[in-house]
């Protein structure tokens, strides 16, 4: 992989890591808010489950591309010890090629599914039409402060509102976005595998992890 492509790939990896970490923090905050509102104020919010589920899905899908990029998928190390390093690397390259094929299919059909997905998430309807989400109707300062979180969430959700709700296709875009990241990650490791295969054929049988990056 050339120097310019390597820098771009590293930048994408850092952004993906940042996005995954942000989604993890979001899950923790949403669950914590839900617990406080449910058991302290007995006013469970209607939107936390939806946000928590999609943040979890996004974190898993983005994390998969990082796992492929860092070569941390489960490997059959016991089998690799019984075969030649060249054959082991060839198996890795084959596996990465299969992941690339899956990634392309997932990104392509994920985009098609997201674009054509009908319906809206009415869970977020109040965020789209209510400008005073933090108002508790005079039920106490503590609840007013707690529900001010919903005003912040409403400000984040409102730009995505269409006709008083959030279209399902917006959140479904997690599929093609994560699919594209997986394509980039699997293509990168496949290029590295090809370079290592050429190097091993030229230098003789050495272990894959002793070749170039």
KACORWO-V741920 format. One record per residue. N is the residue number from 1. RES is the residue in one letter. PHI is phi in radians with two decimals (* if undefined). OMEGA is omega in degrees with one decimal (999 if undefined). BURIAL is + if it has 9 or more other ideal C-beta (glycine too) atoms within 8 Angstrom, else -. Layout:
n = <N:N>
res = <RES:RES>
phi = <PHI:PHI>
omega = <OMEGA:OMEGA>
burial = <BURIAL:BURIAL>
This chain:
n = <1:2:3:4:5:6:7:8:9:10:11:12:13:14:15:16:17:18:19:20:21:22:23:24:25:26:27:28:29:30:31:32:33:34:35:36:37:38:39:40:41:42:43:44:45:46:47:48:49:50:51:52:53:54:55:56:57:58:59:60:61:62:63:64:65:66:67:68:69:70:71:72:73:74:75:76:77:78:79:80:81:82:83:84:85:86:87:88:89:90:91:92:93:94:95:96:97:98:99:100:101:102:103:104:105:106:107:108:109:110:111:112:113:114:115:116:117:118:119:120:121:122:123:124:125:126:127:128:129:130:131:132:133:134:135:136:137:138:139:140:141:142:143:144:145:146:147:148:149:150:151:152:153:154:155:156:157:158:159:160:161:162:163:164:165:166:167:168:169:170:171:172:173:174:175:176:177:178:179:180:181:182:183:184:185:186:187:188:189:190:191:192:193:194:195:196:197:198:199:200:201:202:203:204:205:206:207:208:209:210:211:212:213>
res = <X:X:X:X:X:X:X:X:X:X:X:X:X:X:X:X:X:X:X:X:X:X:X:X:X:X:X:X:X:X:X:X:X:X:X:X:X:X:X:X:X:X:X:X:X:X:X:X:X:X:X:X:X:X:X:X:X:X:X:X:X:X:X:X:X:X:X:X:X:X:X:X:X:X:X:X:X:X:X:X:X:X:X:X:X:X:X:X:X:X:X:X:X:X:X:X:X:X:X:X:X:X:X:X:X:X:X:X:X:X:X:X:X:X:X:X:X:X:X:X:X:X:X:X:X:X:X:X:X:X:X:X:X:X:X:X:X:X:X:X:X:X:X:X:X:X:X:X:X:X:X:X:X:X:X:X:X:X:X:X:X:X:X:X:X:X:X:X:X:X:X:X:X:X:X:X:X:X:X:X:X:X:X:X:X:X:X:X:X:X:X:X:X:X:X:X:X:X:X:X:X:X:X:X:X:X:X:X:X:X:X:X:X>
phi = <*:-1.16:-1.06:-1.13:-1.14:-1.11:-1.14:-1.12:-1.09:-1.12:-1.13:-1.11:-1.08:-1.15:-1.13:-1.13:-1.09:-1.10:-1.11:-1.11:-1.13:-1.11:-1.17:-1.11:-1.07:-1.07:-1.05:-1.07:-1.16:-1.15:-1.13:-1.08:-1.10:-1.10:-1.13:-1.10:-1.16:-1.35:-1.77:-1.68:-1.80:0.91:-2.37:-1.07:-1.31:-1.60:-1.84:-1.17:-1.09:-1.11:-1.14:-1.09:-1.11:-1.27:-1.14:-1.16:-1.07:-1.09:-1.11:-1.15:-1.17:-1.17:-1.12:-1.10:-1.14:-1.17:-1.11:-1.14:-1.06:-1.59:0.98:-1.91:-1.18:-1.05:-2.07:-1.61:-1.08:-1.07:-1.19:-1.09:-1.24:-1.70:-2.12:-1.25:-0.99:-1.12:-1.18:-1.09:-1.17:-1.11:-1.14:-1.05:-1.11:-1.10:-1.08:-1.16:-1.15:-1.13:-1.12:-1.08:-1.07:-1.06:-1.10:-1.10:-1.11:-1.12:-1.17:-1.15:-1.32:-1.15:-1.15:-1.09:-1.16:-1.17:-1.11:-1.63:-1.28:-1.52:1.58:-2.36:-1.61:-1.32:-1.00:-1.75:-1.05:-1.09:-1.14:-1.45:-2.13:-1.84:-1.69:-2.19:-1.18:-1.45:-1.37:-1.71:1.28:1.38:-1.70:2.30:-1.17:-1.05:-1.20:-1.06:-1.14:-1.10:-1.35:-1.11:-1.04:-1.17:-1.14:-1.12:-1.08:-1.07:-1.12:-1.33:-1.42:-0.95:-1.08:-1.68:-1.33:-2.37:0.97:1.43:-2.74:-1.79:-1.07:-1.11:-1.11:-1.13:-1.25:-1.20:-1.16:-1.02:-1.15:-1.18:-1.13:-1.18:-1.10:-1.13:-1.08:-1.22:-1.07:-1.08:-1.14:-1.20:-1.15:-1.11:-1.21:-1.20:-1.10:-1.12:-1.08:-1.09:-1.12:-1.18:-1.08:-1.10:-1.14:-1.18:-1.19:-1.46:-1.83:1.76:-1.35:-2.16:-1.24:-1.01:-1.37:-1.75:-1.57:-1.14:-1.07>
omega = <-177.4:-177.9:-179.1:179.2:178.6:179.0:178.1:179.6:178.1:179.4:177.4:178.0:179.1:179.3:178.5:176.8:179.1:179.1:179.3:178.3:179.5:178.8:177.2:177.3:179.3:178.6:-179.5:-178.0:-179.1:179.6:179.1:178.7:179.8:-179.9:-179.6:-178.1:-176.8:-170.9:178.3:-176.1:-179.1:177.9:-175.5:179.3:-175.8:-168.2:-172.0:-179.4:-179.0:-179.6:-180.0:-179.7:-177.1:174.5:178.4:178.1:179.6:179.9:179.7:-178.2:177.4:179.2:178.0:179.1:176.8:178.6:177.1:-177.8:-177.5:178.9:-178.6:173.1:-179.9:-179.4:179.3:-175.0:179.4:177.9:-178.1:179.6:-177.7:-177.2:-178.9:177.4:-179.7:179.5:178.2:178.6:177.1:176.4:177.3:-179.5:177.8:178.7:179.3:176.6:177.2:177.1:178.8:178.9:177.3:-177.8:179.4:179.3:-178.7:-179.9:-176.7:-177.9:174.1:176.9:179.0:179.9:-178.8:-178.8:-175.2:-177.2:179.5:172.2:-179.4:175.9:-179.0:175.1:-175.7:-174.2:-179.1:177.0:-175.5:-173.4:-174.7:-179.6:-177.6:-176.2:-178.9:-179.1:-178.2:-179.7:177.5:-176.9:176.2:-177.5:-177.6:179.6:177.1:179.1:-179.2:-176.8:175.0:174.9:-178.4:175.3:178.5:178.5:178.6:177.5:179.4:-176.6:-170.4:179.1:-178.4:-176.0:175.0:179.8:174.1:178.6:179.9:178.5:179.3:-177.4:-179.3:179.8:177.3:177.7:173.3:-178.3:-179.3:179.4:178.8:176.8:178.5:177.0:178.8:175.7:-178.6:-178.6:-177.9:176.9:178.7:-179.8:178.0:175.6:177.7:177.2:179.7:178.2:180.0:177.6:178.0:-179.2:-178.8:178.1:-179.3:-174.6:-175.0:-175.1:172.3:-178.2:-178.3:-175.6:177.7:178.9:-176.9:179.4:999>
burial = <-:-:-:-:-:+:-:-:+:-:-:+:+:-:-:+:+:-:+:+:-:-:+:+:-:+:+:-:-:+:+:-:+:+:-:+:+:+:-:-:+:-:-:-:+:-:+:+:-:+:+:+:-:+:+:+:+:+:+:-:+:+:+:+:+:+:+:+:+:-:-:-:-:-:-:-:-:-:-:+:-:-:-:-:+:+:-:+:+:+:+:+:+:-:+:+:+:-:+:+:-:+:+:+:-:+:+:+:-:+:+:-:+:+:-:-:+:-:-:+:+:-:-:+:+:+:+:+:-:-:-:-:+:+:-:+:-:-:-:-:-:-:+:+:-:+:+:+:+:+:+:-:+:+:-:-:+:+:-:-:+:-:-:-:+:+:+:+:+:-:+:+:+:+:+:+:-:+:+:+:+:+:+:+:+:+:+:+:+:+:+:+:+:+:+:+:+:-:+:+:-:-:-:-:-:+:-:+:-:-:+:-:->
